[in-house]
Amino acid sequence: MIEGKTVTGTFFGRTTIDSIAYPPHLTVSNEKTPGLRKGLIIPGGAAHNAAATFAALGGKTNLVTKVGKNLEGSIVHYDVKTLGIDLIDCMNDRHFDVPVSNVAILPNGERHIITSPHHVRTDFDFPSNDVKAALQVSDICLFDTRYPSITHLGAEMARDNNIPSVLDAGNWQDRLDQLIPFIDIAICSDDFLPPGTETDQDVYEYMTGKGVKHIAITRGSDPTLFFDNGNIIEIPAQKIKAVDTLGAGDVFHGAFCYYYVANGGDIPLALEQAGKVAAHSCQYYGTREWMKSLDTL
């Protein structure tokens, strides 16, 4: 937490339920094996994990997502209550199948993930008044690439309120071209390749051509690249012994949003600090345990 300063952020995008197991090896047909440690069932998803990180760092946090009325929703509501996140549900208590990810993490860190099929249900109730109230006190917004109709509406409202908008650009998704013009800062993974792009420079030129002001490209254990007025600044990656990298990118994005505001818009410094928080998270199992030791950062 930044002493004497309240940082407020609103996060738009997907919430999932992550079922995480730690087997000693991949099982063969009909094999049943005990895990190396207790498994976890916990909310995840890009926007949700980023919001959780922002809240853990001391930020006042709003999350605009789809939860609805279902068994999984009770887990989500418990999580946001524990973290102090204000949930804005675009399903308005209607039934909705929260996406589920089944994750197996091997001792060497290798991950195997099975996700729910992409939802064919696209209807939602966008709570404009609740979102408007959240944005009136927000210093920053983050958008993931899921639920494009929701993120597009949110990004338009953020632009109308002159709130800096950050894009978590993990993979290219259909309809992103509608969202990108409302984005100020894009943090792209090295897997993010818009149509016709092959290199980091291609991605930079594509995104700036769509009106994005600032571009960073994260590259795992390699330095993050920040494109600053035609110059490339390398932000060194932290050297650690990772035990679980699940959600590390989401943690990075949430921490970036927090430190961007707290540091008065200094992007390279925010990227550096976000990298430290993400590296810290990789030294713990799951996506919440690391939050208990923030004082060691």
N, C-alpha and C positions, 0 to 999 in steps of 0.2 A: 504494500500500500504506500502511495506517495503521501508523505506527511502534509497535512493542511490542504490537500487538494482532492476533491471528489471527481473521479473520472467515470463518465457514463457512456455506455455503448449499447447499440441495438443490433442484433444478429438475425439474419434472415436465411432460412434454408432448412435442411433436412435433419430430423431426429430419427435415429434407429435404435434398436435393441441389439446390443452385442453380446453374444454367448461365447465366452472365451475359454478354451481348454489348453492345457500345457502337457501334451502327451510326450513320452520318451521317444516316440517314433511314430510314423504314419502307420496306422493299423491296416492289416490285410482283411480280406472278406471274412465277416463273422467273428473277428477277433475283438475281445474286450480287454482293455488294459487300464490300469490305474494311472491317473495323471501324476506328474512330478510335484504338483502343488494344487491347491484348491482352485477350481475354475471360478469364473466370474460371470454374472449376468448384470449388465449395466447399460444405461443409455449411451449412445454414441452418435455418430454422424458428424459431418464436417462443421456445420453451424453450431450444433449442440456442444461439441467438444471445445470449440473456440470460445463459446459463451461461458462454459464452465471454467476455462482457464482465465478469462477476463475477470470473472467473479472471484476466483481463488486469489488473484493478485490484488483484490480490493476494489474492483470496479463495480459500479451499480449497473446491473445487466438486465436487458430485455431480450427475449428470444421469441421470434415470430416463426412458427413452424406448423406442422400438421401432427396432431396427436389423436384427437377424437375420443370416443367413448369405447374402451376395450380393456382387456386384462393388462396388456402391455402398458397402457396409459398410466396405470397406477404406479408402475415403476418409474416412469418419466416424472410424474407429479412428485413422487418422493424425492427424486434426485434434484429437481429444481428447487424444491422447498429447502432441502439440506444446504444447497449452495447459495440460496438467497436470490435466485433468478426469478424475474417476473415473466411468466409464460403468457404469450398471446397466441391462442390456438385458432388456426384458420379452419378447423373442422367444426367448431362451435358445438361440441358435445355430440356430434353425429358419429356413427360407427365408421371406423377407419382402421385398416390393417397397417399398423406401424411396421416399416421394413425391419427385417431381422437379418443380422449377419452372424454366421457361425464361423468362428475363427479358431484354428489350431496353430499354436506357436511351439515350434520344436526347440530343443535345447540350444541349437546353434543360431537361433533367432529367425530361422526361416518361417514364413507365414503361409498358411493355406486358408483362403477365405471363400465361403459360399454365401451369396447374398440372395435376398428375396428377388423374384422377378420384378422388372420395372413395372410400376403401377400403371394400369390403364385408366384408373379413376383420376380425373383431373379437376373435378369440381371442388370448390372450396368457398368459404364465406370469409372474404377479406375484411377484417374488423378495422375499417378505416379510422374510426374515432380513437380506438385504442392505440393504433400505430401512430396516429398524429400526435397523441398525448406523449407517447414514448419519445418520438423524434424531437418534440419541443424542448426536451431536456438532454438530448444526446449530443455527445461530442464527436462521435464517429459511428459508422455503420459498416458491417461486413455482410457480404453476400456470397453464398456458395453457388454452385452451378446446377443445383437440383431445384425442382419446383419453380421453373422459369416464370410462370405467370405471377407468382407471389413475389419473387425477387424483383421482377421488372416494376411492379407497382410500388414496391418499397423503395427502389432506387429512384424512381421519378419523384416520390415524396421527399426523399433525402436531398435531391438536387434542388427542389423548390425551397427547402429549408437551409440550403448552403452548408450541409453537413458532409464532411469528407467521407467518401465511399471507397471501401476496399473490396477487391474481388479475390476470393480464394479460387484460383484457376488451376484445378487439378488435372482435369482432362477436358478436351473440347466436347461440348454438348450442343445439340440442336437448339436453335433460338437464342444462343448467346449473343449473336449480333444485335439483338434488340436491347440487351442489357448493357453491353460494353460502353456505348456512348455516355452512359450515366456514371461511369466509374472514374475515380480520380487516381487510385493506386491499384495496380494489379500485381499480386504476388503469384507467380506462375511456377508450377513444377516443371521439371525438364521433360515431362510427358505431355505437357500442354502444347499442342501443335494446331493452330487454326488452319483452315483450308489454304493449301498452297505454300505452307511454311515448312522448313526443314531445319533451320539453324536458329540459335538464340537471337542473332541479328534479325532474321526474318520475323520472329515473334515480336521483337521490339518495334520493328517498322510497321507491322500489321496493327499492333495495339495503339501505337501513337497515331497512326493514320485514322483510327476510329475515335480519337479524342482523349485517350488515356494519357494523363500527365506524367505518371511515374511508373516504371516497370522494374520489378525484381524477379529473378529466376532462382529458385532454390534447387540445389543439386545433391541432396543427401549429405554424404560425408565430405563432399567437395565444397569449396567456397560458394556462397551465394553471390550472384551477380546483380549489381544495382546500376541501371543505366541512368546516368545523370547528365542531361544536356549533351548527349553524344559521347560522353566519356563513360567508361565502365569501371566501377569501383568493386573490388572483391572484398567480401565480408568473410573472414576465415570461419570455417566450421569448427565446433568444439571437438576435441579428441577425447573420446570416452570409451568405456567398455559397456556397450548396450546389452541389456537383458530382454527388453521388450520395446519395440519401436511403434507399436500400434497407437495410432492417433497423434504421433509426434508432429506431423504436418499441421494438424488442427491446433495443437498446442502452440505451435509457432505463430499461426495466424492470430489467435486470441491474444497472445503476449505482444505481438507487434502492435495490434490496435491499442492496447493499454499503454505501451511505452511511447507510441507515436504521440498520443495526446499528452501524456505526462511530461514528455521532453519537448513540448512546444513544436511538434512537427518535424523533428530531426529524423529523417528516414534512415540514414546509415546507422545511427546510434540505436534506433528502435529495432532494426534488423539484427544488430549485434546482440542486443539484450534478449530479443526473442529467441535467437539461436541458443543462448545459454539456458533459457527456461526449457526449450524443447530437448536439449541434450540432458538436462537434469531429469526430465520425465522419462527418458529412455533407460534410466538406471533403476527403474522401479517397474514392477509388474502391474499391468492394467493401466487405466487412464485416469485414476483418481489418487492412488497411493502416494504419488510424488508430491501432492499438494500438502501433505502433512509435514514436509520438511523444507518448506520454502525459505525458512530462516537460514538454511545452509548455502543458499545461492550467493 
